[in-house]
């Protein structure tokens, strides 16, 4: 799948995707989720930088709207939006086809990425 960012970077006329990865060190799921995200980005040949935000306390969690680790955002949009305002240091769970998981499914990342691609000017 060729992305707008791949051709845009080559031509120098489009900006990169804004990708944010939020986590806290106490969650064992953030490293596998980060590896999954990085593998996906390599697959689609997107070299956009991933902004890593380590959440260290409840105040930072509230400031960043952090609903759990790991949280992945494309263009500021959570890959699995929630109405929760329970901002705290906690491991997040994602619904997948095989049940709840501490890491998002690849399909969830792909869908959110495609959705974000449509809002890039």
C-alpha positions in Angstrom: 0.0 0.0 0.0 1.6 3.3 -1.1 0.8 6.2 1.2 0.4 9.9 0.5 3.3 10.4 2.9 5.7 8.2 0.9 5.1 10.1 -2.3 4.9 13.5 -0.5 8.2 13.0 1.3 9.9 12.1 -2.0 8.5 15.2 -3.7 8.9 17.4 -0.6 5.4 18.8 -0.9 3.3 17.2 1.8 3.8 16.9 5.5 4.2 13.7 7.4 1.6 11.9 9.5 1.4 13.0 13.1 1.8 9.8 15.1 1.9 9.8 18.9 2.6 6.8 21.2 1.7 7.3 24.8 2.7 4.8 27.5 3.9 4.4 31.1 6.9 2.3 32.1 4.9 0.0 34.4 2.9 -1.5 31.5 4.3 -4.6 29.9 2.2 -4.1 26.8 3.8 -0.9 25.5 6.9 -2.5 24.0 5.0 -5.1 22.0 2.5 -2.4 20.8 5.3 -0.1 19.8 7.0 -3.0 17.8 3.6 -3.7 16.1 3.2 0.0 15.2 6.8 0.3 13.9 6.4 -2.9 11.8 3.1 -1.5 10.3 4.8 1.8 9.4 7.6 -0.1 7.7 5.1 -2.1 5.8 3.3 0.9 4.4 6.7 2.7 3.9 5.7 5.6 6.2 8.8 7.2 7.7 6.8 9.7 9.8 8.4 10.2 13.2 6.6 8.7 16.2 6.4 11.1 19.1 7.0 9.1 22.3 5.3 10.5 25.3 6.0 8.7 28.6 3.4 9.4 31.2 4.9 9.5 34.7 2.0 10.6 37.0 -1.7 11.2 37.2 -1.3 14.9 36.4 0.4 14.1 33.1 -2.3 11.5 32.4 -5.0 14.1 32.7 -3.0 16.7 30.7 -2.6 14.3 27.8 -6.1 12.6 28.0 -4.3 9.4 28.7 -6.8 6.5 29.2 -4.2 3.8 29.4 -1.0 2.3 28.1 -0.4 1.9 25.3 -2.3 4.6 23.5 -1.6 5.3 19.8 -2.9 8.4 18.0 -2.8 9.3 14.3 -3.4 13.0 13.7 -4.4 13.4 17.3 -7.1 10.7 17.0 -7.0 7.7 19.3 -7.0 4.4 17.3 -9.8 3.2 19.6 -11.7 6.3 20.7 -13.4 6.2 24.0 -15.5 8.6 26.0 -13.6 7.8 29.2 -12.3 10.6 31.3 -10.6 8.2 33.7 -7.1 9.5 33.1 -4.6 7.5 35.1 -1.6 5.2 35.0 -3.1 1.9 33.9 -2.6 -0.7 31.3 -5.2 -0.5 28.5 -7.1 -3.3 27.0 -8.4 -3.5 23.4 -11.2 -5.6 22.0 -9.9 -7.9 19.3 -11.4 -10.7 17.3 -9.8 -13.1 19.8 -10.9 -11.3 22.9 -9.4 -8.6 25.1 -5.8 -7.8 24.5 -3.2 -5.5 26.0 -2.1 -4.5 22.5 -4.3 -3.3 19.7 -4.9 -5.6 16.7 -3.1 -4.8 13.5 -6.5 -4.3 11.8 -7.3 -1.6 14.4 -4.0 0.2 13.5 -4.7 -0.2 9.8 -8.2 1.2 10.0 -7.2 4.2 12.2 -4.3 5.0 9.9 -6.5 4.9 6.8 -9.1 7.1 8.6 -6.3 9.6 9.5 -5.0 9.6 6.0 -8.3 11.0 4.7 -8.0 14.1 7.0 -4.5 15.2 6.0 -4.7 18.3 3.8 
